[in-house]
Amino acid sequence: QVQLVESGGGLVQTGGSLRLSCAASGITSRIKAMGWYRQAPGKQRELVADIRSGSTYYVDSVKGRFTISRDNVKNTLYLQMNSLKFEDTAVYLCAADTRFNGYDTWGQGTQVTVSS
């Protein structure tokens, strides 16, 4: 089993920055990939960024503003978010793929609110 705990969310003004962290525990050797999703009220959950086999993915709306990174020694995933926009407001969830079958393990989420 793998457990994920996010931190680092909060309230920030437009143009500001936040860094999210996701600490993984348990049998972390099972983790094949990790990513960040977000869900805003009334919208579908969206994959924001992920790291898989050393490659990174970003949704178009965050390219150039967000950076995903992973510290394998600390078993921690990060999301550096710069130039935040009102539309980035959402609950951000950390996810792990432990079976090469898509993301199957989730954190509880952390709220990011960007004030305009």
Long-range contacts (C-beta under 8 A, 24 or more apart in sequence): 1-26, 1-27, 2-26, 2-27, 2-28, 2-30, 2-31, 2-96, 2-98, 2-105, 3-105, 4-94, 4-95, 4-96, 4-105, 4-106, 4-107, 5-107, 5-108, 6-92, 6-93, 6-94, 6-107, 6-108, 6-109, 6-110, 7-110, 8-110, 9-92, 9-110, 9-111, 9-112, 10-111, 10-112, 10-113, 11-113, 11-114, 11-115, 12-84, 12-112, 12-113, 12-114, 12-115, 13-114, 13-115, 14-84, 14-85, 14-86, 14-114, 14-115, 14-116, 15-83, 15-84, 16-84, 16-114, 17-80, 17-81, 17-82, 17-83, 17-84, 18-81, 18-84, 18-112, 19-78, 19-79, 19-80, 19-81, 20-78, 20-79, 20-81, 20-92, 20-94, 20-110, 20-112, 21-76, 21-77, 21-78, 22-76, 22-77, 22-78, 22-79, 22-94, 22-107, 23-74, 23-75, 23-76, 24-75, 24-76, 24-77, 24-96, 25-75, 28-75, 30-98, 30-99, 31-96, 31-97, 31-98, 32-96, 32-97, 32-98, 32-99, 32-100, 33-96, 33-97, 33-103, 34-70, 34-77, 34-94, 34-95, 34-96, 34-97, 35-68, 35-77, 35-94, 35-95, 35-97, 35-103, 36-68, 36-77, 36-79, 36-92, 36-93, 36-94, 36-95, 37-92, 37-93, 37-95, 37-103, 38-88, 38-90, 38-91, 38-92, 38-93, 38-112, 39-90, 39-91, 39-93, 39-109, 40-87, 40-89, 40-90, 40-91, 43-90, 45-93, 48-79, 48-92, 49-79, 50-95, 51-77, 52-97, 61-87, 62-88, 81-112, 84-112, 84-114, 85-114, 86-114, 86-115, 86-116, 87-114, 88-112, 88-114, 89-113, 89-114
